[in-house]
Amino acid sequence: MSRKRICKHLLEELLQIEIADINYLEAEKTLEPEYTSRGIRLDIIVADDKNTHYNLEMQVKNNKNPDTGTYILPKRSRYYQALLDIDLLQKGQPYDLLPPTFIIFICVFDFFEKGNYVYTFKKRCLENLELELPDEATTMILNTKGTHGAISKDIKSFYDYVNNHIVTTDFTKQIDDEISYLKLDTKVRREFMLMEARLLDERREGIAEGKEIGLAEGEAIGLAKGESKEKLATAKRLFSMGLSVQDIAKATSLPIEQVEALQAEQA
């Protein structure tokens, strides 16, 4: 989705509209409204030529909160929408300047178990279901395991590719070519493998430490590690922008020795 021609075509086919162009606002954008509030990392945010903003997210697991037994996807979508809106409206601007938004979750499972290819949600009046709240906020949950509904040939082929890695159209051929190219990129492959290894280690360590010192402290340690990981990711992006070690250490609050080590690793 970080390739414009692929992302643009997916949105056009999904929404059955024509888009002149899209601009990437930021890939893997981190939104943190308050220090004490939960931050989120958005996969892809793009804006089209009409200033409609799209957030695309990939969901490979239908996760539950182990404490409550509640599936988290619905309220995750609510939180993503809230933080995205906060980021789109500057101080002093009137509310009506909020642009139209689409929060799109690409799921490899059927959350509602109704078989739809797509579930689209807007706010409607319970007393009159024909009355829609015109807040221009839309949430779409795509179900790659779906069996019925109106979707285009290219969206169906995209689903088949996600599910079974089957190339059936020129669109999925473009996606497959792009993935093959990225697999051959040693830098991308190395970063991906390092990220997977770090996440696995952190999960293992968090579980072990949580068992040893209790759930509350385990959660605190997990939170601290998460913040450290975010700082390292930010430092890497700042390196790519050409900032100095000193400036990056100051911006991320990382020890300068750690930033220097990261610089050596990047080299």
C-alpha positions in Angstrom: 0.0 0.0 0.0 3.0 2.3 0.2 3.1 2.2 -3.6 0.8 4.9 -5.0 -0.5 3.1 -8.0 -1.6 0.1 -5.9 -3.1 2.1 -3.0 -5.0 4.4 -5.4 -6.4 1.6 -7.5 -7.5 -0.3 -4.4 -9.4 2.8 -3.1 -11.0 3.4 -6.5 -12.2 -0.2 -6.9 -13.4 -0.4 -3.3 -15.4 2.8 -3.3 -16.2 2.8 -7.0 -14.9 6.4 -7.5 -12.3 8.1 -9.6 -9.3 9.6 -7.8 -7.1 12.0 -9.6 -4.2 11.6 -7.2 -3.3 10.7 -3.6 -0.7 12.0 -1.3 0.9 10.1 1.5 0.7 12.0 4.7 2.9 9.5 6.6 3.4 5.8 6.6 3.3 4.2 10.1 2.3 7.5 11.6 2.3 7.6 15.4 -0.5 9.6 17.1 -0.1 10.5 20.7 -2.6 13.2 21.9 -1.5 13.3 25.5 1.4 11.8 27.4 -1.0 9.8 29.6 -3.2 8.7 26.6 -2.7 5.6 24.6 -0.8 6.3 21.3 -1.5 4.4 18.1 0.6 3.7 15.0 -1.4 4.0 11.8 -0.2 1.8 8.9 -1.1 4.1 5.9 -2.7 7.5 5.7 -3.4 9.1 2.4 -5.4 12.1 1.2 -6.9 12.4 -2.3 -7.3 15.4 -4.5 -10.7 16.3 -2.8 -9.1 16.2 0.7 -10.7 13.0 1.7 -8.5 11.1 4.1 -8.1 7.4 4.2 -6.5 5.3 6.9 -5.8 1.7 5.8 -5.0 -1.0 8.4 -4.2 -4.7 8.1 -5.7 -7.0 10.7 -4.5 -10.6 10.7 -6.0 -11.7 14.1 -9.4 -11.2 15.6 -8.0 -10.3 19.0 -9.8 -10.4 22.4 -9.1 -8.6 25.6 -8.1 -11.5 27.8 -9.5 -9.8 30.9 -12.9 -9.0 29.5 -13.3 -11.6 26.7 -14.4 -8.7 24.4 -13.2 -8.4 20.8 -11.2 -5.2 20.4 -11.8 -4.4 16.7 -14.9 -2.2 17.1 -13.5 0.1 19.8 -10.1 0.1 18.1 -11.9 1.6 15.1 -13.6 4.2 17.3 -10.3 5.2 18.9 -8.5 5.4 15.5 -11.2 7.7 14.2 -11.0 9.9 17.3 -7.2 10.4 17.1 -7.3 10.8 13.4 -9.8 13.6 13.7 -7.7 15.3 16.5 -4.7 15.2 14.1 -6.7 16.7 11.2 -8.1 19.8 13.0 -5.7 22.5 14.1 -6.1 24.8 17.0 -8.7 27.5 16.4 -10.1 25.9 13.2 -13.9 25.5 13.0 -15.3 21.9 13.2 -16.7 22.1 9.7 -13.1 22.0 8.3 -12.7 18.4 9.3 -12.3 16.5 6.0 -14.2 13.3 5.1 -12.5 10.2 6.5 -12.5 6.5 5.8 -11.1 4.1 8.4 -10.6 0.8 6.4 -9.6 -2.4 8.2 -8.5 -5.2 5.8 -9.3 -8.3 7.9 -8.4 -11.9 7.0 -11.3 -13.1 9.1 -15.1 -12.5 9.1 -15.7 -10.4 12.3 -19.5 -10.4 12.0 -19.7 -14.0 10.6 -22.3 -12.9 8.0 -20.3 -13.7 4.9 -20.2 -10.1 3.5 -17.2 -9.1 1.5 -17.5 -5.6 3.0 -19.2 -4.1 6.1 -19.7 -0.3 5.8 -20.7 1.8 8.8 -22.1 5.3 9.1 -24.1 6.9 11.9 -27.9 6.7 11.5 -30.8 7.7 13.6 -32.5 4.9 15.5 -35.9 6.6 15.3 -35.5 7.0 11.5 -33.0 4.8 9.9 -33.1 6.8 6.6 -31.7 9.7 8.5 -27.9 9.8 8.4 -25.6 12.0 10.5 -23.6 13.9 7.9 -20.3 13.9 9.8 -18.6 12.4 6.7 -16.9 9.7 8.8 -17.0 6.1 7.4 -15.6 2.9 8.8 -15.2 -0.1 6.5 -14.3 -3.6 7.6 -13.2 -5.7 4.7 -13.6 -9.5 5.0 -11.2 -11.4 2.7 -13.0 -14.6 3.7 -16.4 -13.2 2.4 -18.7 -15.1 0.1 -21.3 -12.5 -1.0 -21.8 -8.8 -1.8 -21.1 -6.4 -4.6 -17.3 -6.0 -5.1 -15.3 -5.5 -8.3 -13.2 -8.1 -10.0 -10.0 -6.5 -8.8 -11.1 -6.4 -5.1 -12.1 -10.1 -5.3 -8.7 -10.8 -6.9 -7.1 -8.8 -4.0 -8.9 -11.0 -1.5 -7.8 -14.2 -3.3 -4.2 -12.9 -3.2 -4.3 -12.1 0.5 -5.9 -15.4 1.3 -4.0 -17.8 -1.0 -1.3 -15.8 -2.7 -3.1 -16.4 -6.1 -2.4 -14.0 -8.9 -5.5 -13.7 -11.1 -5.5 -10.2 -12.5 -3.1 -7.5 -13.6 -3.7 -5.7 -10.2 -2.6 -8.7 -8.1 0.3 -9.2 -10.5 1.4 -5.6 -9.7 1.1 -6.4 -6.0 3.0 -9.7 -6.4 5.8 -8.0 -8.3 6.1 -5.4 -5.7 6.3 -7.9 -2.9 8.9 -9.9 -4.8 11.0 -6.8 -5.3 10.8 -6.0 -1.6 11.8 -9.6 -0.7 15.0 -9.1 -2.8 15.8 -5.8 -1.0 18.3 -6.9 1.6 17.8 -3.8 3.7 14.0 -4.2 3.8 14.3 -8.0 4.5 16.9 -7.3 7.3 14.7 -4.7 8.9 11.7 -6.9 8.8 13.5 -9.9 10.3 15.0 -7.7 13.0 11.6 -6.2 13.8 10.0 -9.7 14.0 12.8 -11.0 16.3 12.6 -8.0 18.6 8.8 -8.2 18.9 9.0 -11.9 19.7 11.7 -11.3 22.3 9.7 -8.6 23.9 6.6 -10.8 24.1 8.6 -13.6 25.6 10.3 -11.3 28.1 7.1 -9.6 29.0 5.3 -12.8 29.7 8.2 -14.1 31.8 8.6 -10.9 33.8 4.9 -10.6 34.3 4.7 -14.0 35.8 7.7 -13.3 38.1 6.7 -9.8 39.4 3.0 -9.7 39.0 0.7 -8.4 36.3 0.7 -4.7 37.2 4.5 -4.5 37.1 4.6 -6.6 34.0 2.3 -4.2 32.2 4.4 -1.3 33.3 7.5 -3.0 31.9 5.7 -3.8 28.7 4.7 -0.1 28.4 8.2 1.1 29.0 9.5 -1.3 26.4 6.9 -0.1 23.9 7.9 3.5 24.5 11.5 2.6 23.9 10.7 0.8 20.7 8.8 3.9 19.5 11.8 6.1 20.3 14.1 3.8 18.3 11.7 3.8 15.3 11.6 7.6 15.5 15.4 7.8 15.6 15.7 5.7 12.5 13.3 8.0 10.6 15.3 11.0 11.7 18.5 9.4 10.5 16.9 9.0 7.1 16.2 12.7 7.1 19.8 13.5 7.7 19.7 14.8 11.3 22.8 14.6 13.5 23.3 12.2 16.4 23.1 15.1 18.8 19.8 16.4 17.4 18.2 12.9 17.3 19.3 12.2 20.9 17.7 15.5 22.0 14.5 14.9 20.0 14.0 11.3 21.2 15.4 11.6 24.8 17.6 8.6 24.0 21.1 8.4 25.5 23.6 9.6 22.9 25.5 6.3 23.2 22.4 4.5 22.2 21.9 6.8 19.2 25.5 6.3 18.1 25.0 2.6 18.3 21.9 2.8 16.2 23.8 5.0 13.7 26.5 2.3 13.4 23.8 -0.4 12.9 22.1 1.7 10.2 25.4 2.1 8.4 
